[in-house]
Amino acid sequence: MRAEIAPEACGRRLLRDWLSAAQRAQFEADKYFDVTGSDSGKRYRICYGTAANIRELDRDGKEGTGWCFAPGGALVPGDVMLAQKIALETSETATLALANRVPLIPRLTH
């Protein structure tokens, strides 16, 4: 019971509630999900984590530029990823103006 109410589990549940069915399936299978930017229509991949966890995707779905932005405070990954999703889907240009470009770091696969 204690694990079910832990902050990280609550953050994951809230995130899942906001994901589309396709995003939820991606997240369950691969620990990431894709979103479409509100202004450019570009696709971004939000990977499980709290920093340097966003990749811009090219037309073929290949990961390119890495991005880092997050809300302030000590938040669990699910909460950070939800904020990132909402920011890119509603205010892409303003969000990226504040974000940092980061070198693309290969993700570990499962």
C-alpha positions in Angstrom: 0.0 0.0 0.0 2.8 2.4 0.9 4.3 2.2 -2.6 1.0 3.1 -4.2 0.9 6.5 -2.4 4.6 7.3 -2.8 5.1 10.7 -4.6 6.8 9.0 -7.7 3.8 6.7 -8.1 1.3 9.5 -7.8 3.3 11.5 -10.4 3.2 8.6 -12.8 -0.5 8.2 -12.3 -1.2 11.9 -12.9 1.0 11.8 -16.1 -0.8 8.7 -17.4 -4.2 10.4 -16.9 -3.1 13.3 -19.2 -1.5 11.1 -21.9 -3.5 10.1 -25.0 -4.0 6.4 -25.6 -1.1 6.4 -28.1 1.2 8.3 -25.7 0.3 6.0 -22.8 1.1 2.9 -24.9 4.5 4.5 -25.9 5.2 5.4 -22.3 4.3 1.9 -21.0 6.4 0.2 -23.6 9.5 2.5 -23.8 9.4 5.0 -20.9 9.0 7.9 -23.3 6.2 9.5 -25.3 6.0 11.9 -28.3 4.3 15.3 -28.4 3.7 17.8 -31.2 4.8 21.4 -30.7 1.9 23.9 -30.7 3.6 26.4 -33.0 5.9 24.6 -35.5 4.2 21.1 -35.6 7.6 19.6 -34.8 7.6 16.4 -32.8 9.5 16.0 -29.5 10.2 12.9 -27.5 9.9 13.3 -23.7 11.9 10.5 -22.0 11.5 9.4 -18.4 13.5 11.8 -16.2 13.7 15.4 -14.9 16.5 17.0 -16.9 18.0 16.9 -20.4 15.2 14.4 -21.2 13.6 15.9 -24.4 14.7 15.1 -27.9 13.5 16.9 -31.0 12.6 14.4 -33.8 13.2 14.9 -37.5 10.7 13.9 -40.2 11.9 10.3 -40.1 11.5 10.1 -36.3 15.3 10.2 -35.7 16.3 11.9 -32.5 18.1 15.2 -33.0 18.6 18.3 -30.8 18.3 17.7 -27.1 16.4 20.1 -24.9 16.4 20.8 -21.2 13.7 22.7 -19.3 11.7 22.0 -16.2 9.5 23.7 -13.6 11.2 24.8 -10.4 11.2 22.8 -7.3 11.9 19.2 -6.3 9.4 17.4 -8.4 9.2 13.7 -9.3 9.7 12.7 -13.0 6.0 12.2 -13.8 5.2 15.8 -12.7 8.1 17.2 -14.6 7.2 15.3 -17.8 3.6 16.4 -17.5 4.7 20.1 -17.3 7.0 19.6 -20.3 4.2 18.0 -22.3 1.8 20.8 -21.5 4.4 23.5 -22.3 5.4 22.1 -25.7 1.8 21.4 -26.7 0.5 24.9 -25.7 3.5 27.3 -25.8 6.2 25.7 -27.8 8.0 28.9 -29.0 8.0 30.6 -25.6 9.1 27.4 -23.9 12.1 26.8 -26.2 13.1 30.4 -25.8 13.8 29.6 -22.2 15.1 26.0 -22.7 18.7 25.0 -23.0 20.0 23.0 -25.9 21.9 20.0 -24.7 24.2 17.4 -26.4 22.3 14.3 -27.3 23.1 11.7 -24.8 22.3 8.1 -25.9 19.6 6.6 -23.9 19.9 3.1 -22.4 17.5 0.7 -23.9 15.8 -2.0 -22.0 
